Amino acid sequence: MEIKIDNVTDKRVIALINEHLQGMWANTPPESVHALGLEELRKPDITFWCAWEGDELLGCGAIKELDSKHGEIKSMRTSSAHLRKGVAKNILVRMIETAEARGYERLSLETGSTPDFEPARTLYERLGFRYCGPFADYTEDPLSSYMTKEL
């Protein structure tokens, strides 16, 4: 598995992001959807990674820089053909390492609170993220879980 920074222009990457967005919009009320669209993922405050095995896209994830000491995990998605193979864990480990190298003191995230997000929350817990209150521009939302990891 090769994890590398991506510019979000490859058609396979765009298809995965669109799948991610469609899933969020299909299962979550609009006010509780915090997923980033393609243009937002291309902004300078975002670093976006993809995991590849040869020419096959396995998954993706991003860090949004909130400030010089705090980053946010965004757009974590594993291709449905590669679930439960460690793709998300490997991408997340790369992002944690990058955050540490940048000198971030904290890495936070928002994810769903419903049962379908349980695998994601379990992964975050295993890698040291702990539940917290809303951060940045987020507000209390019963459909959101907020987590953070001190680095």
N, C-alpha and C positions, 0 to 999 in steps of 0.2 A: 504494500500500500504506500503510495506516494502522496504526501499532503503538500500542496503548494498554493501560494497566493494566486488569486484569479481576478480578472477584471470584469467578470459578469457579462461576457459577450458571446461565449460559446452557446450554441443552440441547445446542447444537452443541459448545461447549467441553467439556462433560461427556463427550460421545461421543468426542471426540478424546483426552481423557485416558484414558478407558476403553480405547480402541484401543491407546494407548501402553502401558498396564499389561498388557493381554492379550498384546501382543507380547513384553514383557519376561518374563512368566511362562511363555509358550510356548517360549521359546528359551534360558532361563537357569535354572539350579538356584536354589531359593528363597534359599539363603544368599548368593547373588551378585546378587540383585535389590535395587537401592537406589532404585527409583523411588518417588516420593511419591504417595499416594492423594489423593482429593478433599479430605478433611478436613484433611490435612496441608498441602495447598496453600492453604488458607484461614487458616492460622495467621499471627499478626502478624509473625513473623520472615521471612515469605515475601512477595516482590513478584512477581506473576505478570502476564505480558504476553501479549496475543494480537495477531496480525497479521490484518488484515481487508482485503478488497477489496470495498467495498460491504457487502452482507450475507453475503458468503462468507468463512468462516474459513479462513485459509491455514496457520496454525501457532501455536505457543506456546512459551514458555520462562519460567523463573523464576530469581530469585536468593534464596538462603537466607542470611541474615546469620549468620555463625558467631561473629563478634565485631565490634567497631567498626572494625576494620582489615582484615577478611577475609570475603569472600563466596564462596558456592558456586553454580555454575550447576546448575540442576535442570530436569527436565521439558522438555527441548528436543524438540520434535516438529513435523514438517511434515506437513500433510494429504497423503495419498497422491496426490491430484489435483494437487498443486502442487510436487512434488519437482523439484529442479534448476532452480528459478526464482529463487533467491536469498533465499527466505523466511528460512531459518535464519540466513544471514549477516546479514540486516538486523535480526533480533531480537537476535542475539548482539552486534552493534555497539551497539544501544540499551542492552543490559545492561552492556556495558563502559563506555559513557559515563555511565550511572547510577552504577556502582561508583566511577568516578573522581570524580564530583560528590559522592558521599557521603564521600569521603576514604579509601576502602579502599586499602590498600597492595598487596593481592593478591586475585586472583579465581582459584578453583580448581574442578576438576570431576572426577567419576568417570564413565567411559564404558566400554563393553565393549572387550575386547581381541581379539575374534574378527573374522573377515573382514567380517561384515555391518555392523560398526561402522566400517569403514575410511573411508567418506565423512565421518562425523562427526569422526573423528580428523584427517583431512586439513583440514577446515574449521577446527578449533581451531588446528592448526599454522599455517595461513595467517594467522590473526589473532593470532599471537604467543604462543600457549600452548606450553609445553614440558613434557616428561614429568618426573614427580617421583614421590616415594614417597607412600604413603598419608598422608592428613591427617585432621584432626578425629577421628571415631570409626572411620574405615576401617582395615582391616588388609590385609596382603598377600593377594592373591587372583589366581590365574592368569587369571581371566575378567574382571578389571578393569584398566583403564589409568587412571592418575592424571595430571592435567595441571594446570599453574598458570601464571598470567601476572602478572608484577610490574607494578604500575600506577604 
